[in-house]
Amino acid sequence: MLAAVATAMPETLIPVIAIVGPIVFGGDPGNSAEVGVGAILGAPFMLSTLAMFVTGAGVLLLARGGRRPTDLRVNVGVLGRDVVFFMLAYAAAIGSAFLPAPVHWLKWVVAGALLVCYAIYVRAHFTDEPTETDAADLNRLHLSRLGELNRSQDVDVEILPREADASGESIAVPRLRVIVTQVLIALGAIIAGAQIFVGAVEHLSQTVGLDPRILALVIAPIATELPEKFNSLLWVRSGKDTLAMGNITGAMVFQSCIPTVLGIAFTEWTFSASSALSFASAGTAFVATALIFGMMLRAGRLSAWSLLLGGPLYAAYIAAALILQAPPVAH
């Protein structure tokens, strides 16, 4: 769950910058808000389709080499709970776009309910028994290398004090100030990158004549979140299948509860003829999730072959979006 939140941060900050950015930095709030809504809708769509396909393809390639079976050894109960939270939360978020004008105040109720839903989800995960995790498996902080540099220069700066793990082996533990410093540096870089990305999408949409919402829906999650989901490939290679799939399903829950609140509260989060194509991505996400995890719940196991279903659904939506968004041919 924490891995999912951390890796979803770049994708989450894009709608934040797109919606709040014009107030702080100036610019066209209309186009920026469209980019923000597209990024909000794009994350669950990509996670439930393309990310599933990539993970399934990775498992099948490993299985072909004899390195693992095609069935993923997952905790069906944990993933099933993630899927239930996602389906309920995302259905509520998308459903709020269909509320008639006289009861638009109910959107604030939905936004509050989504925050409560995520709090319940987080609490449920923290009460679970930890599985497939080991501190020794975590990558070292980049700033921890400064400690080695200082020691090589005979400077007495202890950035990495050492503690004994459960087996008695000495492991390096970074100090809190090192952790906080690296987090702040990374957050600043993500914010700057998000600001550049939003401006680039607005410019590209004008250049190619595509709706900025659709363009952001497709590009934003691929550029920011899909690379992070390749962590799932590393985990399935080492047999940590629940962690690999939870990295995706946890991000789906996060994206359905937190960024959607921003869209509901601060944008024109309304279904209309002009927004129908972008909201159709949610329908694709629901279909993909129901097919993949419905089979898992029925069979009590998750097959890599079922994950491949996300690929054709993703391709079908992209093809439809490009066809429907194509400018008319001049005669």
N, C-alpha and C positions, 0 to 999 in steps of 0.2 A: 504494500500500500504506500509506504514512504517513497519507495523507488518510483512508483507511478506518479506521485505528486511532484517529486523533484524533476523528473524528466519531462513532465507536462508544463513546467514553468515557462519555457520560451514561447510555446504555443499560447499559453494563457495571457502573457504580457502583450501579445500582438493586439487582441481586441481592447485591452486596457489602454494601450497607447493610441490605438485608432480612435477610440471614443473620447478619451480624456485629452489626448494630444492636442487637438485644435484649440482647446481652452487654454492650455499652457504655452504651446509653441506657435499658435496661430495656424490658419489654413482653412480649407473648406470642410466644415463639419459634416456636410451631407455625404460626400464621397468617402470620407474617413469612417463614418459610421457604417456605411455599406461594407467596407473592408472588414470592419470589426465583426459585423453580423456573419459575414461569410466565413471568417476564421472560427467563430463560435460553432457554426453548423458543420464546418469541415472536419473538425477534430473527431467527433464521434463517428462520422461517416468513414473517415480513413481508418480509424482504429478497428472498426467492426468489419472492414472489408479487406483493404490492402495489407494492413499489418497482420491480420490473420493469415492471409495468403502467403506472405513472406515467411512467416513462422512455420506454416505447414510445409512449404517448399523446402525450407532448411532441414526440417526433420526428415523428410523423404530422401533428401540427398545424403544425410548422415546414415539413414537406414540402408540405402543402396550400397554404401561403403562398408556395411556390417558393423557400424559403430553404435547403433541403437535400434530399438524396434520402432515400428511406425505408430504404435499407440503411445500416447503421452501418459506418464505416470503422474496424474494430477489428483489433488484433493477435490473431488467432485462437489462436496458440500461447500467448500470455500468459493470455488468458481461459480457455483449455482447461486450463492448468495450475492456475489458481485453482479451477476446478470439480472437478478430480480431487482436490486437497487437501481441498476442502470435503466432497465425497462420502465420502472415506475417513475423515476425522476425525469427521464427524458420525455416520457409521454406527458407528464404534467407540464414540463417546460414548453413543448411544442403545442400542446393543447391550449395553453394560455394565449397563443397567437390567434386562435379562432374565437376568442371571447368578443361578443358584440360591444360596441361603444358604450352603451349604458352601464355595463358592468366591468369596465376596464380597471376599476379599482381592485378587482379580484387578482389582477396581475401581482400586486404587492403581497397578497396572501400567498400566491404561488411562490414568489421569490423567497419569502420567509420560510415557507415549508421546505423548499429545496435546501436552504442552509441547515435547517433542523435535520433533514434527511441525511445530509453528509456528516453531520456531527454524530448521528446514531451509527452511521457506517464506520466512522473512525473508531468509535468506542467498541463496536463489535470486533474490529480487527485487533485492537489492543488487548482484548480479553482472550483472544485465541492463543493457543500454544504456538510458540515459534517453530517454524519448520524450514528446512533447507537453507538456513542462514548460518554463517560463521564469520566472525569478525576478521579472521585471518584471510578470508576471500576478498575483502574490500580493497579497492585500489588505494594507494597512498595519496595523500594530499600533495598537490604540486608544490605548495609552499614549504612542505616538509623537507624538500631538497635543499633549502637554504641552510638547514641545520648541518647537513653533510658538508656544504660549501664552507660554512663558518669553522667547522671542526678541522677541515683540511687546511685552513689558514690560521689554525691555532687560536681561534677566537672562542671564548668560553660563553657560548649562547646555546642554551639547552632548549631547542625547539621540540625535540622528540624525546621526552622522558620514556623510559622503558618499564613495562609492567609484565608480570608473568601471566600467561593465559591458563586455561583449565588444565592443560597438559604439563604446565610448569615451564614451558618454553618462553623465553623473553621476546616480547613484541613491542614495537614502537607505538606510542600513543601520543598523538598531536595535542598540544596545549589548546585551550579554548580560544585564546587570542589568535592563534594561527587559523583555526577553523573559521572564526568570525571574519577575519581579514579576507580569506579566500572566498567566502560566501559573498561578501560585499563587493569584491572585485568582479566576481562572476555576474552578480546581479546588475551591476552598472553596465557591464558589457552587453548583457541581454537587453537591457532597456535601450541602449544606444542602437543595437542591431534592430530591435523592433521598430524604432522610429524610422530608421533607414528603409526597412522592409515595407512599411505602410506607404511611404512616399513612392517607393518603386512600383508597388502594385497599382496605385492610383495613376501613375504616369503610364504604365504598361496598358492598363485598361483603356485609357484614352487613345493610345497609339494603335492598338489592335481592334478597338471597337467592341470590346466585351464588357459585360456587366461587371463592375468591380467586386460585387458580392460573390458572383460565381467564380471569378478569377481567384479571389482570396480563398474561397471554399476549397479549391483544388490545390493551389500552390502552397498556402500557409502550412497546412499540416505535413505536407511532403518535405518542405524546407526545414521545419523546426522540430517536428515530433517523430516522423518516421525514422530518421537516423538514430534517435535515441532508442527506438524500439528494436534496433538490432542487438541491444543487450539481451533480448529474449533468445536470439540465436546462440549467443555465448552460453546462456543458461541451459538451453536444451542440449547443447553439445556436452555439457558436464552433468546432464541428468537431473537438473533442478527444474523440472517441468512446471510444477505449481508456481514457482517464482517467475518463470518465464511467461506463463499465461496470465498470472496475476499482475505482472507489469503492464499488460495490455488492458485487462478488464478493470483493474484499479484506476487506470487513466480514463477509461470510459465513464466510470462512476464520477470521478472528479470533474471531467469536462461536462457531464450532464447536470451537475449540481452547482458549480461555482461560476464558470464563465457565462452560463445561461442567465444567471441572476443579473449580471451586468447588461446583457442584451434586453432582458425583460424590463429592467428598471430605467434604462437610459437611452434606448433606441426605439425606433418604430417597429417593435416586435409584433407585427401584424401580418396575417396571411392575406394575400391579395393576388390578383392575376399577375402582377409584376414580380411578386416574391414566390410564386408557386414552385418555380423550378428549383430555387435554393432550398425551400422547405421539403421538396421531394427527396432530398438527400437523407433526411431523417427517416423517411419511409424505407429507403434502401438499407439504412443502418438497422432498423427494426427487423426487416426481413432476414438480413444476414445473421444477426444475433439469434433470432428465433430458430433458423435452420441449423446453425452450427451447434448451439448449446442445447437446443431441443433434442438433437440426436444424442448428445452427451448424457443428458438427464435420463433419456429412455434406456440407453445401453449401459449406463453406469461407467462409461469410459469415454475418452476423447481421442479420436483418430486424426492423424495428420491429414488424411484424405478429406475429412469434413471441413478442415480449415481452408482448403483450396476453394471452397464455394465462394469465399469472399472476393476472389479475383474476378470471375466473370461478372458479378454484381457491380463491382467497382468500374470495370471497363464499360458495362452497359450504361451506367449513369453518365460517365464522362462522354461517351459517344453521343448520348441523347442531349447532353448539355451543349456540346459543340455544334450539333446540328441545329438545335433550336435557337442558339445564340448567334449563329452565322448571319452576317448581314445579307440582305437580299441582293441578288445579282442585278446589276443595272442593264437595261436593254437599250 
